[in-house]
């Protein structure tokens, strides 16, 4: 019997669902840029060309460590420099999206860091940047995964500030 359906279609129930031919796993690294202000800590969020608000991040180049990647991306996207990392602390974000008929599973590791310098946007990728309170970052981030990450950051800061 000849299969009348293309390989990329499976009908488990109506309507038929199209299967993605390939799944890609991407890993990126980013910085959660932080500064201490009179009224507490603030984080820098950037608005990507696609319109969403998040932290700076990018893919690793050959020979880079995760923190080197994150530091380079911070400098490229917003012109800031890392003064110091918070030792032993990182936050993770996992999400999926479709690109060119392929499912992309994205894993991002963020390193909170004290930063310095003047914000200078990489106009090819970044539309805007804004310093916001940690709780403000929860509200300003576009996607649920980023909001959850910010909530974890708020909890971590509230626990570590008392130590």
Buried (B, 14 or more C-beta within 10 A) or exposed (E): EEEEEEEEEEEEEEEEEEEBEEEEEEEBBBBBBBBEEEEEBBBBBBBBEEEEBBBBBBEBEEEBEBBEBBBBBBBBBBBBEBEEBBEEBBBEBEEEEEEEEEBBEBEBBBBBBBBEBEBEBBEEBBEEBBBBBBBBBBEBBBBEBBBBBBBBBBEBBEEEEEE
